[in-house]
Amino acid sequence: MQPIDKKFKTSVALDDVADFFRSIADQLEGRTGPLTDMPAVDTDFYKLALKCKRRGENVSLTLKAKAPYRPSSTDCAESEPIVDADKGGLKYKHLKKRMKADFKAIGSATASQRLPDPETVRRFLADSDLMITYPGYGDAHYAAYKSACHRLSDAFFIAGDANAVNLAWETLQALKNTCHDSYK
């Protein structure tokens, strides 16, 4: 499944470009809604692209936002089930997709020397606990991975230290690379 894409195109006078940018910034900061003809910018994006082309006294603006994929009930009805009844959780493929997005979000936050969203960390740790119950996907690495997840949990929920969270994330990154390299 692909992420949810939103695309908005408009043309504005050169003098109004700054107002367009301010509107986007205000939305992202939660201050205001969108301009009248512009859809709301989803603050849960993982990719936001803005393209500007000057055309005389006007500027052609294209705003693209990609939000993380979130399965809906209609997705479940139309495609394969995303729940593995034997495991009581997500199928491995869907679990890994969600973990990848959460891991990237945690890494982005810690790279900026700030703490990631608590819900993202909780979900990532819960998914990690579920992931290591799937046999045949890196069993030899599961013990070290579980230990590194405990360090991440302690750094975030007990210490609340962005640097400690970053170190734990870097350890998980190295373990992930080692495991994934052995299965390529």
ChimeraX commands (.cxc) that place a marker at each C-alpha (Angstrom):
marker #1 position 0.00,0.00,0.00 radius 0.5
marker #1 position 1.25,3.44,-0.88 radius 0.5
marker #1 position 1.20,6.48,1.38 radius 0.5
marker #1 position -1.69,8.87,1.02 radius 0.5
marker #1 position -0.80,11.63,-1.47 radius 0.5
marker #1 position -2.36,15.06,-1.54 radius 0.5
marker #1 position -1.53,17.52,-4.28 radius 0.5
marker #1 position -2.63,21.13,-4.58 radius 0.5
marker #1 position -1.88,23.44,-7.51 radius 0.5
marker #1 position -2.58,27.12,-7.76 radius 0.5
marker #1 position -1.32,30.27,-9.35 radius 0.5
marker #1 position -0.95,33.44,-7.31 radius 0.5
marker #1 position 0.30,36.93,-7.91 radius 0.5
marker #1 position 3.94,37.46,-7.07 radius 0.5
marker #1 position 2.94,39.74,-4.17 radius 0.5
marker #1 position 0.80,36.95,-2.60 radius 0.5
marker #1 position 3.49,34.22,-2.48 radius 0.5
marker #1 position 4.61,35.21,1.02 radius 0.5
marker #1 position 1.01,34.96,2.28 radius 0.5
marker #1 position 0.79,31.46,0.79 radius 0.5
marker #1 position 3.96,30.42,2.65 radius 0.5
marker #1 position 2.68,32.00,5.88 radius 0.5
marker #1 position -0.57,30.08,5.56 radius 0.5
marker #1 position 1.30,26.79,5.27 radius 0.5
marker #1 position 3.54,27.64,8.24 radius 0.5
marker #1 position 0.53,28.68,10.36 radius 0.5
marker #1 position -1.25,25.42,9.56 radius 0.5
marker #1 position 1.79,23.35,10.49 radius 0.5
marker #1 position 2.03,25.22,13.79 radius 0.5
marker #1 position -1.68,24.73,14.39 radius 0.5
marker #1 position -2.50,28.44,14.39 radius 0.5
marker #1 position -4.98,28.68,11.52 radius 0.5
marker #1 position -6.83,26.78,8.86 radius 0.5
marker #1 position -5.95,26.84,5.18 radius 0.5
marker #1 position -6.48,29.62,2.71 radius 0.5
marker #1 position -9.97,29.59,1.20 radius 0.5
marker #1 position -9.21,27.44,-1.86 radius 0.5
marker #1 position -6.38,25.38,-0.38 radius 0.5
marker #1 position -6.98,22.04,1.37 radius 0.5
marker #1 position -5.69,21.64,4.90 radius 0.5
marker #1 position -2.09,20.46,5.23 radius 0.5
marker #1 position -1.93,17.20,7.16 radius 0.5
marker #1 position 0.56,17.79,9.99 radius 0.5
marker #1 position 1.20,14.04,10.12 radius 0.5
marker #1 position 3.07,14.17,6.80 radius 0.5
marker #1 position 6.35,12.40,6.29 radius 0.5
marker #1 position 7.13,14.26,3.09 radius 0.5
marker #1 position 6.13,17.78,2.09 radius 0.5
marker #1 position 7.26,19.30,-1.20 radius 0.5
marker #1 position 6.64,22.78,-2.52 radius 0.5
marker #1 position 7.44,23.71,-6.11 radius 0.5
marker #1 position 7.37,27.32,-7.30 radius 0.5
marker #1 position 7.70,28.55,-10.89 radius 0.5
marker #1 position 7.61,32.19,-11.77 radius 0.5
marker #1 position 5.51,32.97,-14.81 radius 0.5
marker #1 position 5.69,36.71,-15.42 radius 0.5
marker #1 position 3.92,38.48,-12.57 radius 0.5
marker #1 position 2.37,35.22,-11.31 radius 0.5
marker #1 position 3.83,32.23,-9.54 radius 0.5
marker #1 position 2.67,28.68,-10.18 radius 0.5
marker #1 position 2.69,26.80,-6.87 radius 0.5
marker #1 position 2.41,23.05,-6.36 radius 0.5
marker #1 position 2.19,21.64,-2.85 radius 0.5
marker #1 position 2.52,17.87,-2.40 radius 0.5
marker #1 position 2.06,16.16,0.95 radius 0.5
marker #1 position 2.50,12.47,1.65 radius 0.5
marker #1 position 0.92,11.16,4.81 radius 0.5
marker #1 position 1.87,7.78,6.22 radius 0.5
marker #1 position -0.33,4.94,5.07 radius 0.5
marker #1 position -3.04,4.11,7.57 radius 0.5
marker #1 position -5.15,1.07,6.74 radius 0.5
marker #1 position -8.86,1.77,6.80 radius 0.5
marker #1 position -11.76,-0.64,7.09 radius 0.5
marker #1 position -12.35,-0.41,3.33 radius 0.5
marker #1 position -8.72,-1.40,2.68 radius 0.5
marker #1 position -9.26,-4.54,4.72 radius 0.5
marker #1 position -12.37,-5.46,2.76 radius 0.5
marker #1 position -10.73,-4.96,-0.64 radius 0.5
marker #1 position -7.39,-6.65,-0.09 radius 0.5
marker #1 position -5.71,-9.35,1.93 radius 0.5
marker #1 position -6.32,-9.17,5.65 radius 0.5
marker #1 position -3.68,-7.23,7.52 radius 0.5
marker #1 position -4.27,-9.13,10.76 radius 0.5
marker #1 position -2.60,-12.46,11.43 radius 0.5
marker #1 position -5.08,-14.35,13.60 radius 0.5
marker #1 position -2.39,-16.76,14.86 radius 0.5
marker #1 position -0.28,-13.90,16.19 radius 0.5
marker #1 position -3.16,-11.71,17.30 radius 0.5
marker #1 position -1.51,-8.81,15.50 radius 0.5
marker #1 position -0.48,-7.45,12.13 radius 0.5
marker #1 position 0.85,-9.60,9.34 radius 0.5
marker #1 position 4.63,-9.40,9.24 radius 0.5
marker #1 position 4.70,-7.31,6.04 radius 0.5
marker #1 position 2.35,-4.66,7.44 radius 0.5
marker #1 position 4.06,-4.70,10.81 radius 0.5
marker #1 position 7.44,-3.99,9.17 radius 0.5
marker #1 position 5.99,-1.12,7.11 radius 0.5
marker #1 position 4.61,0.57,10.20 radius 0.5
marker #1 position 7.81,-0.06,12.15 radius 0.5
marker #1 position 9.87,1.47,9.33 radius 0.5
marker #1 position 7.81,4.69,9.40 radius 0.5
marker #1 position 7.94,4.91,13.22 radius 0.5
marker #1 position 11.68,4.15,13.31 radius 0.5
marker #1 position 12.32,6.89,10.76 radius 0.5
marker #1 position 10.22,9.36,12.79 radius 0.5
marker #1 position 12.12,8.51,15.97 radius 0.5
marker #1 position 15.44,8.93,14.17 radius 0.5
marker #1 position 14.42,12.28,12.67 radius 0.5
marker #1 position 13.41,13.61,16.07 radius 0.5
marker #1 position 16.58,12.48,17.80 radius 0.5
marker #1 position 18.75,13.82,14.97 radius 0.5
marker #1 position 17.17,17.20,15.74 radius 0.5
marker #1 position 18.08,16.67,19.40 radius 0.5
marker #1 position 14.48,16.51,20.54 radius 0.5
marker #1 position 12.37,13.73,21.97 radius 0.5
marker #1 position 10.10,11.88,19.54 radius 0.5
marker #1 position 6.33,11.63,19.91 radius 0.5
marker #1 position 5.52,9.32,22.89 radius 0.5
marker #1 position 2.79,7.47,20.96 radius 0.5
marker #1 position 5.23,6.72,18.13 radius 0.5
marker #1 position 7.77,5.31,20.59 radius 0.5
marker #1 position 5.09,3.22,22.37 radius 0.5
marker #1 position 3.82,1.80,19.07 radius 0.5
marker #1 position 7.35,1.08,17.84 radius 0.5
marker #1 position 8.25,-0.76,21.04 radius 0.5
marker #1 position 4.97,-2.74,21.02 radius 0.5
marker #1 position 5.53,-3.64,17.36 radius 0.5
marker #1 position 9.10,-4.66,18.19 radius 0.5
marker #1 position 7.81,-7.01,20.88 radius 0.5
marker #1 position 5.41,-8.51,18.34 radius 0.5
marker #1 position 8.04,-8.70,15.59 radius 0.5
marker #1 position 10.39,-10.87,17.61 radius 0.5
marker #1 position 7.64,-13.49,18.02 radius 0.5
marker #1 position 7.72,-14.24,14.28 radius 0.5
marker #1 position 10.08,-17.19,13.72 radius 0.5
marker #1 position 12.45,-17.28,10.77 radius 0.5
marker #1 position 12.95,-13.54,10.35 radius 0.5
marker #1 position 16.22,-13.05,12.20 radius 0.5
marker #1 position 15.84,-15.19,15.33 radius 0.5
marker #1 position 19.59,-15.01,16.00 radius 0.5
marker #1 position 19.35,-11.22,16.35 radius 0.5
marker #1 position 16.19,-11.04,18.47 radius 0.5
marker #1 position 17.88,-11.11,21.91 radius 0.5
marker #1 position 20.21,-8.20,21.12 radius 0.5
marker #1 position 17.33,-6.32,19.48 radius 0.5
marker #1 position 15.10,-6.80,22.51 radius 0.5
marker #1 position 17.86,-5.53,24.80 radius 0.5
marker #1 position 18.37,-2.44,22.62 radius 0.5
marker #1 position 14.60,-1.80,22.69 radius 0.5
marker #1 position 14.72,-1.88,26.51 radius 0.5
marker #1 position 17.50,0.72,26.40 radius 0.5
marker #1 position 15.37,2.89,24.10 radius 0.5
marker #1 position 12.39,2.53,26.42 radius 0.5
marker #1 position 14.44,3.43,29.50 radius 0.5
marker #1 position 16.08,6.39,27.75 radius 0.5
marker #1 position 12.72,7.75,26.65 radius 0.5
marker #1 position 10.22,6.90,29.39 radius 0.5
marker #1 position 12.47,6.91,32.46 radius 0.5
marker #1 position 15.33,9.32,31.68 radius 0.5
marker #1 position 13.56,11.51,29.13 radius 0.5
marker #1 position 16.98,12.23,27.64 radius 0.5
marker #1 position 17.12,13.00,23.90 radius 0.5
marker #1 position 20.83,12.12,23.69 radius 0.5
marker #1 position 20.26,8.74,25.36 radius 0.5
marker #1 position 17.33,8.09,23.03 radius 0.5
marker #1 position 19.57,8.94,20.07 radius 0.5
marker #1 position 22.26,6.52,21.27 radius 0.5
marker #1 position 19.67,3.77,21.71 radius 0.5
marker #1 position 18.26,4.53,18.26 radius 0.5
marker #1 position 21.75,4.33,16.72 radius 0.5
marker #1 position 22.26,0.94,18.38 radius 0.5
marker #1 position 18.94,-0.26,16.96 radius 0.5
marker #1 position 19.93,1.10,13.55 radius 0.5
marker #1 position 23.17,-0.89,13.60 radius 0.5
marker #1 position 21.36,-4.06,14.72 radius 0.5
marker #1 position 18.70,-3.59,12.05 radius 0.5
marker #1 position 21.36,-3.16,9.35 radius 0.5
marker #1 position 23.24,-6.26,10.52 radius 0.5
marker #1 position 20.09,-8.37,10.58 radius 0.5
marker #1 position 18.73,-7.13,7.26 radius 0.5
marker #1 position 22.13,-7.55,5.56 radius 0.5
marker #1 position 22.23,-11.20,6.59 radius 0.5
marker #1 position 18.86,-11.84,4.91 radius 0.5
marker #1 position 19.53,-10.11,1.58 radius 0.5
marker link #1:1,2 radius 0.2
marker link #1:2,3 radius 0.2
marker link #1:3,4 radius 0.2
marker link #1:4,5 radius 0.2
marker link #1:5,6 radius 0.2
marker link #1:6,7 radius 0.2
marker link #1:7,8 radius 0.2
marker link #1:8,9 radius 0.2
marker link #1:9,10 radius 0.2
marker link #1:10,11 radius 0.2
marker link #1:11,12 radius 0.2
marker link #1:12,13 radius 0.2
marker link #1:13,14 radius 0.2
marker link #1:14,15 radius 0.2
marker link #1:15,16 radius 0.2
marker link #1:16,17 radius 0.2
marker link #1:17,18 radius 0.2
marker link #1:18,19 radius 0.2
marker link #1:19,20 radius 0.2
marker link #1:20,21 radius 0.2
marker link #1:21,22 radius 0.2
marker link #1:22,23 radius 0.2
marker link #1:23,24 radius 0.2
marker link #1:24,25 radius 0.2
marker link #1:25,26 radius 0.2
marker link #1:26,27 radius 0.2
marker link #1:27,28 radius 0.2
marker link #1:28,29 radius 0.2
marker link #1:29,30 radius 0.2
marker link #1:30,31 radius 0.2
marker link #1:31,32 radius 0.2
marker link #1:32,33 radius 0.2
marker link #1:33,34 radius 0.2
marker link #1:34,35 radius 0.2
marker link #1:35,36 radius 0.2
marker link #1:36,37 radius 0.2
marker link #1:37,38 radius 0.2
marker link #1:38,39 radius 0.2
marker link #1:39,40 radius 0.2
marker link #1:40,41 radius 0.2
marker link #1:41,42 radius 0.2
marker link #1:42,43 radius 0.2
marker link #1:43,44 radius 0.2
marker link #1:44,45 radius 0.2
marker link #1:45,46 radius 0.2
marker link #1:46,47 radius 0.2
marker link #1:47,48 radius 0.2
marker link #1:48,49 radius 0.2
marker link #1:49,50 radius 0.2
marker link #1:50,51 radius 0.2
marker link #1:51,52 radius 0.2
marker link #1:52,53 radius 0.2
marker link #1:53,54 radius 0.2
marker link #1:54,55 radius 0.2
marker link #1:55,56 radius 0.2
marker link #1:56,57 radius 0.2
marker link #1:57,58 radius 0.2
marker link #1:58,59 radius 0.2
marker link #1:59,60 radius 0.2
marker link #1:60,61 radius 0.2
marker link #1:61,62 radius 0.2
marker link #1:62,63 radius 0.2
marker link #1:63,64 radius 0.2
marker link #1:64,65 radius 0.2
marker link #1:65,66 radius 0.2
marker link #1:66,67 radius 0.2
marker link #1:67,68 radius 0.2
marker link #1:68,69 radius 0.2
marker link #1:69,70 radius 0.2
marker link #1:70,71 radius 0.2
marker link #1:71,72 radius 0.2
marker link #1:72,73 radius 0.2
marker link #1:73,74 radius 0.2
marker link #1:74,75 radius 0.2
marker link #1:75,76 radius 0.2
marker link #1:76,77 radius 0.2
marker link #1:77,78 radius 0.2
marker link #1:78,79 radius 0.2
marker link #1:79,80 radius 0.2
marker link #1:80,81 radius 0.2
marker link #1:81,82 radius 0.2
marker link #1:82,83 radius 0.2
marker link #1:83,84 radius 0.2
marker link #1:84,85 radius 0.2
marker link #1:85,86 radius 0.2
marker link #1:86,87 radius 0.2
marker link #1:87,88 radius 0.2
marker link #1:88,89 radius 0.2
marker link #1:89,90 radius 0.2
marker link #1:90,91 radius 0.2
marker link #1:91,92 radius 0.2
marker link #1:92,93 radius 0.2
marker link #1:93,94 radius 0.2
marker link #1:94,95 radius 0.2
marker link #1:95,96 radius 0.2
marker link #1:96,97 radius 0.2
marker link #1:97,98 radius 0.2
marker link #1:98,99 radius 0.2
marker link #1:99,100 radius 0.2
marker link #1:100,101 radius 0.2
marker link #1:101,102 radius 0.2
marker link #1:102,103 radius 0.2
marker link #1:103,104 radius 0.2
marker link #1:104,105 radius 0.2
marker link #1:105,106 radius 0.2
marker link #1:106,107 radius 0.2
marker link #1:107,108 radius 0.2
marker link #1:108,109 radius 0.2
marker link #1:109,110 radius 0.2
marker link #1:110,111 radius 0.2
marker link #1:111,112 radius 0.2
marker link #1:112,113 radius 0.2
marker link #1:113,114 radius 0.2
marker link #1:114,115 radius 0.2
marker link #1:115,116 radius 0.2
marker link #1:116,117 radius 0.2
marker link #1:117,118 radius 0.2
marker link #1:118,119 radius 0.2
marker link #1:119,120 radius 0.2
marker link #1:120,121 radius 0.2
marker link #1:121,122 radius 0.2
marker link #1:122,123 radius 0.2
marker link #1:123,124 radius 0.2
marker link #1:124,125 radius 0.2
marker link #1:125,126 radius 0.2
marker link #1:126,127 radius 0.2
marker link #1:127,128 radius 0.2
marker link #1:128,129 radius 0.2
marker link #1:129,130 radius 0.2
marker link #1:130,131 radius 0.2
marker link #1:131,132 radius 0.2
marker link #1:132,133 radius 0.2
marker link #1:133,134 radius 0.2
marker link #1:134,135 radius 0.2
marker link #1:135,136 radius 0.2
marker link #1:136,137 radius 0.2
marker link #1:137,138 radius 0.2
marker link #1:138,139 radius 0.2
marker link #1:139,140 radius 0.2
marker link #1:140,141 radius 0.2
marker link #1:141,142 radius 0.2
marker link #1:142,143 radius 0.2
marker link #1:143,144 radius 0.2
marker link #1:144,145 radius 0.2
marker link #1:145,146 radius 0.2
marker link #1:146,147 radius 0.2
marker link #1:147,148 radius 0.2
marker link #1:148,149 radius 0.2
marker link #1:149,150 radius 0.2
marker link #1:150,151 radius 0.2
marker link #1:151,152 radius 0.2
marker link #1:152,153 radius 0.2
marker link #1:153,154 radius 0.2
marker link #1:154,155 radius 0.2
marker link #1:155,156 radius 0.2
marker link #1:156,157 radius 0.2
marker link #1:157,158 radius 0.2
marker link #1:158,159 radius 0.2
marker link #1:159,160 radius 0.2
marker link #1:160,161 radius 0.2
marker link #1:161,162 radius 0.2
marker link #1:162,163 radius 0.2
marker link #1:163,164 radius 0.2
marker link #1:164,165 radius 0.2
marker link #1:165,166 radius 0.2
marker link #1:166,167 radius 0.2
marker link #1:167,168 radius 0.2
marker link #1:168,169 radius 0.2
marker link #1:169,170 radius 0.2
marker link #1:170,171 radius 0.2
marker link #1:171,172 radius 0.2
marker link #1:172,173 radius 0.2
marker link #1:173,174 radius 0.2
marker link #1:174,175 radius 0.2
marker link #1:175,176 radius 0.2
marker link #1:176,177 radius 0.2
marker link #1:177,178 radius 0.2
marker link #1:178,179 radius 0.2
marker link #1:179,180 radius 0.2
marker link #1:180,181 radius 0.2
marker link #1:181,182 radius 0.2
marker link #1:182,183 radius 0.2
marker link #1:183,184 radius 0.2
view
